[in-house]
Amino acid sequence: MTLLVLLRHGQSQWNLEDRFTGWVDVDLSPQGEAEARQSGELIREAGLEFDRLFASVLTRAIRTADIALAAADQLWIPMEKDWRLNERHYGGLTGLNKTETAKQYGEAQVTTWRRSYDIEPPPLAPGGPFDLSRDRRYAGVGVPATESLKTTLERVEPYWTGRIAPRVRSGERLLIAAHGNSLRAIVKLLFEVSDAAIPGVEIPTGNPLLVELGADLRPIASRYLDPDRAESLPAAA
């Protein structure tokens, strides 16, 4: 049996402002920092020890990991960062206020963009303030103009298979600090959640999700460390 912990970053400044964030590199809000610290305290209280951390290349995930690991007295463990663990790219919705966008396009349309498995928002126009094609952390990467959960999974899955799963199989205890949709993609892979059901799986910010995996990398058991803020999970195999 191997332990894997999935940690969605704490509240970001744009979460607080109710804006579509995606790949934009915003920092944690004060509440997000507190959530990250609480995550580390929960990890320490549960007696969990890690051998390695995987994170996206976005500040809110990296700082959540740093704050949590410092609170758990494990800041020293190796960290690997990769863009494939980034949040879903929200395309032309990036930077917009969610409530105002719903008023403009209608609740049904915005819900479709946000919650459908394979429907992408309108693409981001090139050359604007949120165009990351020249950001050096994405050198050699075809930065998407928009993504659905399906296309997010299509970039997460090879990284899981090629980099993370081998570490799990070798017995390493891993922490993955990432985002709502990239972690939802991993949950879909682990629990074999259907395309129809996965958009309804919510992963709360700053609440470590502990998954016990068997030799076949299928979940044996899973639980959130803070049961008061837990969301329902797919049934373990």
C-alpha positions as CSV (number, residue, x, y, z in Angstrom):
1,M,0.0,0.0,0.0
2,T,1.2,3.5,-0.9
3,L,0.0,6.9,0.4
4,L,-0.7,9.8,-2.0
5,V,-1.9,13.2,-0.9
6,L,-3.6,15.6,-3.3
7,L,-3.6,19.3,-2.1
8,R,-5.5,22.0,-4.0
9,H,-3.9,25.4,-3.4
10,G,-5.4,27.8,-0.8
11,Q,-7.7,30.6,-1.9
12,S,-5.9,32.9,-4.4
13,Q,-6.4,36.6,-4.7
14,W,-8.5,36.0,-7.9
15,N,-10.6,33.4,-6.1
16,L,-11.4,36.1,-3.6
17,E,-12.2,38.5,-6.4
18,D,-14.4,35.8,-8.2
19,R,-12.4,35.9,-11.4
20,F,-11.5,33.2,-13.9
21,T,-7.8,32.5,-13.2
22,G,-6.5,29.5,-15.2
23,W,-2.8,29.9,-16.1
24,V,-2.5,33.5,-14.8
25,D,0.0,33.5,-12.0
26,V,-1.7,35.1,-9.1
27,D,-0.7,34.8,-5.4
28,L,-2.5,33.4,-2.4
29,S,-4.8,35.7,-0.4
30,P,-4.3,35.9,3.3
31,Q,-7.0,33.3,3.7
32,G,-5.2,31.1,1.2
33,E,-2.0,31.3,3.3
34,A,-4.0,30.3,6.4
35,E,-5.5,27.4,4.5
36,A,-2.1,26.2,3.4
37,R,-0.8,26.5,7.0
38,Q,-3.7,24.5,8.3
39,S,-3.1,21.9,5.6
40,G,0.4,21.4,6.9
41,E,-0.8,21.2,10.5
42,L,-3.3,18.5,9.4
43,I,-0.6,16.6,7.7
44,R,1.6,16.8,10.8
45,E,-1.2,15.7,13.1
46,A,-2.0,12.8,10.8
47,G,1.7,11.7,11.1
48,L,2.1,11.7,7.3
49,E,5.7,11.9,5.9
50,F,6.5,12.5,2.3
51,D,9.5,11.6,0.1
52,R,8.7,14.0,-2.8
53,L,6.5,16.8,-3.9
54,F,5.0,17.5,-7.3
55,A,3.6,20.9,-8.1
56,S,2.5,23.1,-11.0
57,V,4.6,26.1,-12.1
58,L,2.1,28.5,-10.7
59,T,2.8,30.5,-7.5
60,R,-0.4,29.7,-5.7
61,A,0.3,26.0,-5.8
62,I,4.1,26.3,-5.1
63,R,3.5,28.6,-2.1
64,T,0.7,26.4,-0.8
65,A,3.2,23.5,-0.9
66,D,5.9,25.5,0.8
67,I,3.7,26.8,3.6
68,A,2.1,23.4,4.2
69,L,5.4,21.6,4.2
70,A,7.0,24.2,6.6
71,A,4.1,23.7,9.0
72,A,4.6,19.9,8.7
73,D,8.4,20.2,9.2
74,Q,9.1,18.8,5.8
75,L,10.1,21.8,3.7
76,W,13.3,20.0,2.8
77,I,11.8,17.3,0.6
78,P,12.6,17.4,-3.1
79,M,10.1,19.3,-5.3
80,E,9.4,18.8,-9.0
81,K,7.4,21.5,-10.8
82,D,5.8,21.0,-14.2
83,W,3.4,23.0,-16.3
84,R,1.3,19.9,-17.0
85,L,-0.1,20.2,-13.4
86,N,-1.3,23.8,-14.1
87,E,-4.9,24.7,-13.7
88,R,-7.2,24.4,-16.7
89,H,-6.8,27.3,-19.2
90,Y,-10.0,29.3,-19.2
91,G,-9.4,30.9,-22.6
92,G,-11.2,34.1,-23.3
93,L,-12.9,34.0,-19.9
94,T,-9.5,34.6,-18.2
95,G,-9.5,37.6,-15.9
96,L,-13.3,38.1,-16.1
97,N,-15.5,38.3,-13.1
98,K,-17.7,35.1,-12.9
99,T,-20.8,36.8,-11.8
100,E,-20.6,39.6,-14.4
101,T,-19.8,37.0,-17.1
102,A,-22.9,35.0,-16.1
103,K,-25.0,38.2,-16.5
104,Q,-23.5,38.8,-20.0
105,Y,-23.7,35.3,-21.4
106,G,-26.4,33.7,-19.2
107,E,-26.0,31.3,-16.3
108,A,-26.6,28.3,-18.5
109,Q,-23.8,29.1,-21.0
110,V,-21.3,29.9,-18.2
111,T,-22.2,26.7,-16.4
112,T,-21.6,24.8,-19.7
113,W,-18.1,26.4,-20.1
114,R,-17.2,25.7,-16.4
115,R,-18.7,22.3,-15.8
116,S,-18.9,20.4,-19.1
117,Y,-16.3,17.7,-19.6
118,D,-15.4,18.4,-23.2
119,I,-16.7,21.9,-24.0
120,E,-14.1,24.6,-24.1
121,P,-14.6,28.4,-23.5
122,P,-13.9,30.7,-26.3
123,P,-10.2,30.9,-27.1
124,L,-8.0,33.7,-25.7
125,A,-7.0,36.2,-28.3
126,P,-3.3,36.4,-28.9
127,G,-1.2,39.4,-27.8
128,G,-3.3,40.5,-24.7
129,P,-2.1,40.8,-21.1
130,F,-2.9,37.1,-20.4
131,D,-1.0,35.7,-23.5
132,L,1.7,33.5,-22.0
133,S,3.3,32.3,-25.2
134,R,6.5,34.3,-24.4
135,D,6.6,33.4,-20.7
136,R,10.0,31.6,-20.3
137,R,8.6,29.0,-18.0
138,Y,6.7,27.7,-21.1
139,A,9.6,27.8,-23.5
140,G,9.1,25.0,-26.1
141,V,5.5,24.5,-24.9
142,G,2.5,25.0,-27.1
143,V,0.5,27.2,-24.7
144,P,-3.2,26.5,-25.2
145,A,-5.6,29.2,-26.1
146,T,-8.4,27.4,-24.1
147,E,-9.0,24.1,-22.5
148,S,-11.8,21.8,-21.3
149,L,-11.5,19.4,-18.5
150,K,-10.9,16.7,-21.2
151,T,-8.0,18.5,-22.8
152,T,-6.6,19.3,-19.3
153,L,-6.7,15.5,-18.6
154,E,-4.9,14.9,-21.9
155,R,-1.8,16.8,-20.7
156,V,-2.0,15.6,-17.1
157,E,-2.3,11.9,-17.9
158,P,1.1,11.5,-19.7
159,Y,2.8,13.3,-16.8
160,W,1.0,11.1,-14.2
161,T,2.0,7.9,-16.2
162,G,5.5,9.0,-17.0
163,R,6.7,10.8,-13.9
164,I,4.4,10.4,-10.9
165,A,3.1,6.8,-11.2
166,P,6.6,5.3,-11.3
167,R,7.4,7.0,-8.0
168,V,4.3,5.6,-6.5
169,R,5.1,2.1,-7.7
170,S,8.6,2.4,-6.2
171,G,7.0,3.1,-2.8
172,E,7.6,6.8,-2.5
173,R,5.1,8.8,-0.5
174,L,4.0,11.7,-2.6
175,L,2.3,15.1,-2.1
176,I,0.8,16.7,-5.2
177,A,0.1,20.5,-4.9
178,A,-1.9,21.7,-7.8
179,H,-5.3,23.0,-8.9
180,G,-9.0,22.1,-8.9
181,N,-9.1,20.8,-12.5
182,S,-5.6,19.2,-12.7
183,L,-6.3,17.3,-9.5
184,R,-9.8,16.5,-10.8
185,A,-8.1,14.9,-13.8
186,I,-5.9,12.8,-11.4
187,V,-9.0,11.7,-9.4
188,K,-10.7,10.7,-12.7
189,L,-7.7,8.5,-13.6
190,L,-7.4,6.9,-10.1
191,F,-11.0,6.3,-9.4
192,E,-12.0,5.6,-13.0
193,V,-14.7,8.3,-12.8
194,S,-17.0,8.5,-15.9
195,D,-16.9,11.6,-18.2
196,A,-20.4,12.5,-17.1
197,A,-19.7,12.3,-13.4
198,I,-16.3,13.9,-13.1
199,P,-17.4,17.6,-13.5
200,G,-19.4,17.1,-10.3
201,V,-16.4,16.1,-8.3
202,E,-15.4,19.0,-6.1
203,I,-12.0,19.3,-4.5
204,P,-11.9,22.0,-1.7
205,T,-9.1,24.4,-1.3
206,G,-6.5,23.8,1.4
207,N,-7.9,20.4,2.5
208,P,-5.4,17.5,1.9
209,L,-7.0,14.5,0.3
210,L,-5.3,11.3,1.5
211,V,-5.6,8.3,-1.0
212,E,-4.3,4.8,-0.1
213,L,-3.3,3.0,-3.2
214,G,-2.9,-0.7,-3.9
215,A,-0.1,-2.3,-6.0
216,D,-2.3,-1.7,-9.1
217,L,-2.5,2.0,-8.3
218,R,-6.2,1.7,-7.6
219,P,-7.6,3.4,-4.5
220,I,-8.2,1.2,-1.5
221,A,-9.4,4.1,0.7
222,S,-9.6,7.9,0.7
223,R,-10.5,10.7,3.0
224,Y,-10.0,14.4,3.5
225,L,-8.0,15.3,6.5
226,D,-10.4,18.0,7.5
227,P,-13.8,16.2,7.7
228,D,-15.7,19.4,8.4
229,R,-14.8,20.7,4.9
230,A,-14.9,17.4,3.1
231,E,-16.6,16.9,-0.2
232,S,-18.0,13.6,-1.5
233,L,-15.6,11.3,-3.2
234,P,-16.0,8.5,-5.8
235,A,-16.2,5.1,-4.3
236,A,-12.8,3.4,-3.9
237,A,-12.2,0.3,-6.0
